[in-house]
Amino acid sequence: MNESYNKLVAQRDKAKKKIEQADFKARQSKYYESRKKRKARSRRLIQKGALLEKYFQANNLSVKQTEELLKIFADYVNAHKPDKLKNDQPNN
């Protein structure tokens, strides 16, 4: 009886360990996926900011001044945006 009890306890411990490992892998995978998405977003924002500075010659403007500049042109640009650029989904 004692031997079968010990076997069951060992099986339970082994199962718990497997569950903990699977949980760790799931959390790790979720972390890496969110990190990958954050990096992609950061890269995209940096690229767009560089384009903004290039075409609007805005490298000497503060963030607030840049926002004011964009507010001036936002309505016009959005109203006259070509159909192929009106898609709200980013092109990956």
C-alpha positions in Angstrom: 0.0 0.0 0.0 2.8 2.4 1.0 4.6 1.7 -2.3 1.6 2.4 -4.5 0.9 5.6 -2.5 4.5 6.8 -3.1 4.1 6.0 -6.8 0.9 8.1 -6.9 2.6 11.0 -5.1 5.6 10.8 -7.5 3.2 10.8 -10.5 1.4 13.8 -9.1 4.6 15.6 -8.6 5.8 14.8 -12.1 2.4 16.0 -13.5 2.7 19.3 -11.5 6.2 19.8 -12.8 5.0 19.3 -16.4 2.2 21.8 -15.9 4.6 24.3 -14.4 6.9 23.9 -17.3 4.1 24.3 -19.8 2.9 27.4 -18.0 6.3 28.9 -18.0 6.7 28.2 -21.8 3.3 29.8 -22.4 4.2 32.9 -20.4 7.6 33.1 -22.1 6.1 32.8 -25.5 3.5 35.6 -24.7 6.3 37.8 -23.5 8.4 37.3 -26.6 5.5 37.9 -28.9 4.5 41.2 -27.1 8.2 42.2 -27.2 8.4 41.5 -30.9 5.2 43.6 -31.5 6.6 46.5 -29.4 9.8 46.5 -31.3 8.0 46.5 -34.7 5.8 49.4 -33.5 8.8 51.3 -32.3 10.6 50.8 -35.6 7.5 51.9 -37.6 7.2 55.1 -35.4 10.9 55.9 -35.8 10.6 55.5 -39.6 7.5 57.7 -39.8 9.1 60.3 -37.6 12.1 60.4 -39.9 9.9 60.8 -42.9 8.0 63.6 -41.2 11.3 65.4 -40.4 12.6 64.9 -44.0 9.5 66.1 -45.9 8.4 68.9 -43.5 11.9 69.9 -42.5 10.8 69.5 -38.9 14.0 68.5 -37.2 14.2 71.7 -35.3 10.6 71.7 -34.1 9.6 70.5 -30.6 7.0 67.8 -30.2 4.4 70.4 -29.4 5.3 72.5 -32.5 5.3 69.4 -34.7 1.8 68.5 -33.4 0.6 72.1 -34.2 2.0 71.8 -37.7 0.3 68.5 -38.3 -3.0 69.8 -37.0 -2.9 72.6 -39.6 -2.7 70.1 -42.5 -4.5 67.1 -41.1 -8.0 68.0 -42.3 -6.8 68.8 -45.8 -4.6 65.7 -46.1 -7.3 63.4 -44.8 -9.9 64.9 -47.2 -7.6 64.6 -50.2 -5.9 61.3 -49.5 -5.9 58.9 -52.5 -8.2 55.9 -52.2 -5.2 53.5 -52.1 -4.0 55.2 -49.0 -7.3 55.3 -47.2 -7.0 51.7 -45.9 -6.7 51.9 -42.1 -4.8 48.6 -42.0 -1.0 49.0 -42.1 0.8 47.4 -45.1 3.1 44.7 -43.7 
